[in-house]
């Protein structure tokens, strides 16, 4: 598993930096989302803790500079996590509708959302625990929910 994480961690700079020059790289975000949503039916938040490029970055790089302070309990409250999910998804949908269907512009939306969430995760890691973002990550919230649906079947 450690080798997979060392491979996955490279997707973050490829998308965040490379995506600024080649917005089509944003479709890697789409591909990862499709994969982890499917995987979550069977394995819950397995992606988050084992394969997520941002989570791996936060695990490898941020402990060196993080004060390791506890995250606010608010971050783990179900209503707060769904609020963050709703805000991010609403903003994402709004941005997609503004693209006019341009495939390049849609790639820019995926890249920019990845950049924004990465900046937020770094700020949180610099002020709290390295993986503070993960406790309220919109995609982690969705994966957890999908995992519960998968268990009911």
C-alpha positions in Angstrom: 0.0 0.0 0.0 2.9 2.3 0.7 4.1 2.1 -2.9 0.6 3.0 -4.2 0.6 6.1 -1.9 4.0 7.1 -3.2 2.6 7.0 -6.8 -0.7 8.7 -5.9 1.0 11.6 -4.2 2.4 12.8 -7.5 -1.1 13.3 -8.9 -1.6 16.3 -6.7 1.3 18.5 -8.2 0.6 17.1 -11.6 -3.0 18.4 -11.4 -2.4 21.6 -9.3 0.7 22.8 -11.2 0.4 21.0 -14.5 -3.3 21.9 -14.7 -2.4 25.6 -14.8 -0.7 25.0 -18.1 -2.7 22.0 -19.4 -6.3 22.3 -18.1 -7.1 18.9 -19.6 -5.3 17.4 -16.6 -8.5 18.4 -14.6 -10.1 15.3 -16.1 -7.8 13.3 -13.9 -9.8 14.7 -11.0 -13.0 13.6 -12.7 -11.6 10.1 -13.3 -10.5 9.8 -9.6 -13.9 11.0 -8.4 -15.6 8.4 -10.6 -13.3 5.7 -9.3 -13.6 6.5 -5.6 -17.4 7.0 -5.7 -17.7 3.5 -7.2 -15.1 2.1 -4.8 -16.9 3.7 -1.8 -20.0 1.5 -2.4 -17.8 -1.5 -1.4 -15.1 0.0 0.8 -16.5 3.2 2.3 -13.7 5.8 2.7 -10.9 3.5 1.7 -9.8 5.9 -1.0 -9.5 8.7 1.6 -7.2 6.9 3.9 -5.2 4.9 1.4 -5.1 6.4 -2.1 -6.1 10.1 -2.0 -3.3 12.2 -3.5 -4.1 15.2 -1.2 -4.4 13.0 1.9 -1.1 11.3 1.1 0.6 14.8 0.6 -0.9 15.9 4.0 0.5 12.7 5.6 4.0 12.9 4.0 4.8 16.6 3.9 2.6 18.5 6.4 3.6 16.7 9.7 7.0 18.5 9.3 5.4 21.9 9.6 2.0 21.2 11.4 1.6 22.3 15.0 -0.5 19.1 15.4 -3.3 20.9 17.3 -6.7 19.3 17.4 -9.3 20.2 14.8 -12.5 21.8 16.0 -15.2 19.2 16.8 -17.4 21.2 14.4 -15.4 19.6 11.5 -16.7 16.2 12.4 -20.4 17.2 12.9 -22.6 15.6 10.2 -24.6 18.7 9.5 -21.4 20.8 9.1 -19.8 18.2 6.7 -23.0 18.2 4.6 -23.0 22.0 4.6 -19.4 22.0 3.3 -20.4 19.4 0.7 -23.5 21.4 -0.4 -21.5 24.6 -0.7 -18.7 23.0 -2.7 -21.0 21.0 -5.0 -23.2 24.1 -5.6 -20.2 26.2 -6.5 -18.9 23.4 -8.7 -22.2 23.0 -10.6 -22.4 26.8 -11.0 -18.9 26.9 -12.4 -19.6 24.0 -14.8 -22.8 25.7 -16.1 -20.7 28.8 -16.9 -18.4 26.9 -19.2 -20.8 26.7 -22.1 -19.9 23.1 -22.6 -16.2 23.8 -23.5 -14.2 20.8 -22.6 -11.1 22.9 -21.9 -13.1 25.2 -19.6 -14.6 22.2 -17.7 -11.0 21.0 -17.2 -10.2 24.4 -15.7 -13.1 24.1 -13.3 -11.7 20.7 -12.0 -8.2 22.1 -11.7 -9.3 25.2 -9.9 -11.5 23.2 -7.4 -8.5 21.0 -6.8 -6.3 24.1 -6.2 -8.8 25.7 -3.9 -9.3 22.6 -1.7 -5.5 22.0 -1.6 -4.9 25.6 -0.4 -7.6 25.1 2.3 -6.1 21.8 3.3 -2.6 23.3 3.6 -3.9 26.3 5.7 -5.7 23.9 8.0 -2.6 21.7 8.3 -0.5 24.7 9.1 -2.8 25.7 11.9 -4.1 22.3 13.2 -3.4 18.6 12.5 -2.1 17.7 9.1 -5.3 16.0 8.0 -7.8 18.5 9.4 -9.2 19.0 6.0 -10.0 15.3 5.6 -12.5 15.4 8.5 -14.8 17.7 6.5 -13.7 16.9 2.9 -16.8 17.0 0.7 -15.7 13.9 -1.2 -15.0 12.0 2.0 -18.4 12.9 3.2 -19.9 11.5 0.0 -17.8 8.4 0.2 -18.9 7.7 3.7 -22.5 8.0 2.7 -22.1 5.8 -0.3 -20.3 3.2 1.8 -23.4 3.1 4.1 -25.7 2.6 1.1 -23.5 -0.2 -0.2 -23.6 -2.0 3.2 -27.4 -1.9 3.1 -27.5 -4.0 -0.1 
